[in-house]
Amino acid sequence: MTPQRLQEITGRYPQLTLGIVGDFCLDRYFDIDPAKSETSIETGLEVHNITRVRCQPGAAGTILNNLVALGVGTLIPVGMRGRDGEGYELHGALASQPGVRLESFVDSADIRTFTYTKPLVFEPGRAPRELNRLDIKNWNPTPAPLQTALAERVEALAGSCDGIILMDQVDRAETGVVTKRVLEAVGRVARKRPELPIVADSRRGLSGFPRVIFKMNHAELAVMTSLERSAGVEAIQKAAAQLAERNQRPVFVTLAEHGIVGADPSGESHHVASLPLRGEIDIVGAGDAVTANLTAALAAGATLQESMVLAMCAASVVIHQLGTTGTASPAQIAERLASCL
């Protein structure tokens, strides 16, 4: 890809409107100074003193953060939060982002706000060290009225978006935003607007999802096809192409340090290698950066292969950001691309 073509694609981002449907969580970082460590008089256990609290949108919110960094003009999250302190923090973190419209973000007293709390120890001269994470999740099915409200908001997106991202982050089915009822609504949108790029990702796999653009890893592809888990890139390209032909939608398969494969419904497939490492890395958020860049690029008119090149550059930028869930701007992507030309 030339710098001119990169500029042409990313130059369209401010005019785009993208919807993000999925599980938004609060990423809450507790920065710990070990020099201020104490011992509890009551328990005798070590006390970690927190010197700074940082809150930012996580899970689907990490995708949103990447779209903000890319300069996408309007972002409409479709998600849910509890009426609790974490929900207040999440709403504030989303509202502070430029271009974010929250009219489709639902709050409910019947759920808790999905939260990852990450204690980080900051020692001089060392990368931040993460202690055991503390999670708040919902373990019961999402209440039916809430599912209905979310499905209605998904269908309302159809007429106003240039692309939609579907992000299923929860470990237990039917306990998050992407329930069967919401998937039915996504299916109706996909049939109504087949040209609309709808990119879906799920940590539990994409079986049962409607015919949209699948973004998955090697293991998830193996579950949906006859692909062996030890298969090489050539076999993965073939399996991805067969799945794309069957769904009549593109398929992306991420391969960690081996890059990414993309296939379109015609049966054509491509492989784009990952970029060389430049020191210590932190892979947290890399997959979300890939999802954000694939979707934004496709919505802006990029080809399948161009979108994968941008996604690999963005992933390279993100994994070299330590102690946070990183993002990549068009300038950073352009710099990384230039270093490889």
N, C-alpha and C positions, 0 to 999 in steps of 0.2 A: 504494500500500500504506500502511495506517495504522501508526503506531507500535505499536498494540495487536496488530495481526496479525503484525507483525515479531516481537514478544515471544512471541506464541503459537507461531510456527514455531521460532524459535531456542531457546525454552524446552524444546523436546523433544530438543535435541541431546545433553544429558548421558545420555539413556536409549538412544541409538543405538549399534549396533555396525556398523562399516563395514570392508570388506576392500579393500585396495589391492593389486592384482596388477600388477606391472610392473618396469621398470628403475629401481632405486634406485641413485643414485650418491653419491659423496662430493663435496660442494662444499667445496673447501679454499681459503680466502682468505689470501693473503700480503699483509699491510699493509706498505707500503714507505715509509720516511721519506727523502725525497730529500736532506734536510740531512745525512744520514749516508752519502751516496754516496762511494765510493772508486774507485780505479783498480787493477785487478789487476796485480800485479808480473809475473806469468807471461805474461798475454795482452795486457795493455795495454787491455783492455776495461773499461767501467764496471761496477762491482759495485753491485747493488741490495741494501741491507741491510734485512732483514725485522725489524720490531719487534714484530709480533704475528701469530700464526697462528690462524685461526678455521675450525672445521669444522662443517658442518651437512649433513643429508640433502638431496640434490638430485634433479632429475628427478622420478620418482614420489615421492621424499622431499619435494619442494616441495609437492606436493598434501597429503601427510601433515602437513607443518608447518602448512598452512592449516586442516586439519581439527582439529588440536590447538588452534590459535588460536580456532576456532569453539566449542571446548568439547565436541566429540563424545566420548562417554563411553569407548568401546572401539574401538581401531584395530588391525586385524590385517594387517600387511604380508606379502604373498607375494612374495618376491624372492630374490636370491642375491648372494653376495659371495665374494671370494677369501680364502684363508688367508694374508693379507699385512698389512702395516702399515696400508694404506688400509682394508682390511676391518675391522681392529680398531677404527679410528677411526669407521667408518660404523656398526658395531654399537653402539659406545658412544653415538654421537650419537642413534641411534634409541631405545636403551634409556633415555636420559635424558628422553625426552618422556613426559608424563603420559598414561596410558591405552593405551600401546602394548604389545602382546603379540607376542613374537618367536618363538613356537613354530613358525611356518610360514616363517621366514626361513632359507634353506639356505646353508651354506658349503661350499666345495669347493676342493681344492688344484689342480684342473684349469683354473681360470679366474683372471683378475686382477680386482680390484675396479674397477668402472667409476668413474673419478675425473675431475672437472674441477678443475684448479688455476688460480686466478685471481689474478694479481699486481695489486695496486691501489696506485697512488701517491697518497699523501695530502699535498696542498699546502695551506698555510694560506689560508683564504678561498675555496677552490675545491672543487667536487664531486670525489669520488675519480675518478682516471683509470685505466682498466683497460689493462694491457699485454697482449701476446699470450697467449692462454690455452694451458695445457699439459694435454692429455687422455691418459688411459689407458683403452683400450677393448679388447674381445675381438674379434678379426677372424676367428676360426674358429667353426663352428657350435657351439652349446651342446651339451655332451656328452649323449648319449641318456639315461643314468641320471639326470642332473640334470633333463632335460626331464620325465621320468616323475615324479620326485619333486615337481616344481612342479605338474604337472597333478593329481596326487593331492591336493595341498593346496588347489588351487582347488575341487575337488569337495567337499572337506570343509567349505569355507566355506558351502556352500549352506544348510545347516540352521541356521546360527548368526548370519547377517548380515541387516541391514536394507537393505543396499545394497552394491554392489561397483563399484570404479573400475578400469578396465583402461587402463594407460598404457604404450604402446609407444614408447620413446625412442630406440632404437638406429638408426643409419643403414643398417646392412646386415642384411637379413632373416635370421632363424634364429640370430643371434648373441647375442640377449638372452633375456629371460624369456618374451616373448610369441611363442612358436613355434607352428607348426601344431598340435602336440600339445596345447599349452596352450589354443589357440583351440577345439579340439574339446571340451576339458573345459568351457570357458566356454559353448559351445553346449549341452552337456548340462544345465548348470545353468540356462540361460535357458529351456530347454524344460520342465524340471522345476518351475521357479518363475517363471512368466511375469509375475507381479505384482512381482517383485523388480527395483528399478531398478539396471541394470548400464550404466554410462556408459563408452563406449570412446573413446579418443583415440590417434591414431598420427601421428607426424611423417612417415611414408611413405604415409599415406592408409589408408582403411578398407576397401578392396577385399579380399574374401576373409574378412572378419570375420563371425562369426555374427550373427543378428538380435538386436541389443541396441540401446541408445540411442546414437546416433552424435553425437559432438561434433566438429565439423570447421570448417575455414575455407572461405572462398568458393572458393578455387582447388581444394580437395579435393572440394567439392561438384560443381564443374564437371567434374572427372574422372569422377565416378560418374553424371552426368546429361547432358542435352543443353544445359545452361546455358552461355551465353557468358561468358567471363571479364570482359567489360565490363558485365555485366548490373547493373541497379539493384536496389534493395531489393524492389520489387514482384515482379520476376522471380525473385529468390532465394527469396522466400516461396513462390511457386508451385512451384519446383523442390524445395524442402525438403519441402513438403506431399506432393508426388508420391512422394518417396523414403520418407517416413514411412508413407504408405499401403501402399507396396510391401513394406516391412519389417515393417509392423504394430508399429512401435516409434517413439517420438518422435525427432526430429532437431533438433539445435542447430547453428546456423551463426554463427560469430563474424565480425564485420566491422570489426575494429580500431576506428578513431575513429567509425565509423558504428553501433556497438552490436552487437546480436545478434538473430538470427531464431530462432524456435522453431516447430516444427510437430508436430502429433500425428497418430496413425493415422487419425483421422476426416477429415483433410484441412484442418483448421483451422490457421491459422498466425498468429503475432504478431511484431511488431518492437518491441524496447525500445532506445531510443537510449542512447548512452554519456553519461556526465556531463561537464560542462565542465571543462577543465583549470584548475589553480590554480597554475601556475608550471612549473619544470623537472620533467621526468619521466624515469623509467627503466622501460621496459616489461618488463624481465626478470621472469618469474614471474607476469605478469598472466593468461596463459592457464591456468596451473595453479590460480590462485585462482578463476577462472571454473569450472573443472571441479569443484573441491572444493565450491564453493557450490551449484552446480546439483545435485550428487548429495546433499549433506546436506539441502538443502531438499526435494527430491523424497522422500527417505526419511522426512522428518518430516511429509509430507502436504501440502506446498505444491503449488499448481497449476503448470503449465508457465510461465505468465506471471509468477507470483510468484517462481519460482526464478530467472528471468532478471533481474528487478529486483534481487534480492539479489546476483546475480553481477556486475551492472554496478556496483553500489555498492562491492562488494569490490574489483573491478578498479581503480576510481578511487582507493581507499585505497592499494592496492599500488603503482601506478605513480608515486605521489608519495613513495615511500621510495627514496632514492638510495644507491648503493654496497652494496646487499645485495639478496637475493631476499626480497621482502616478504611479509607476511601481513596478514590483516584479522580483527579480533575482532568479535563481535556489537555491542559498544559502539561501535566505530569505524564499522561499517556503519550503525548507527542514527543516529549523528551525521551521516554523509554523506547518509543518506536525508532527515533532518530539514532539511538545508540546501537540499534541492531541493523541499520541499513548499510 
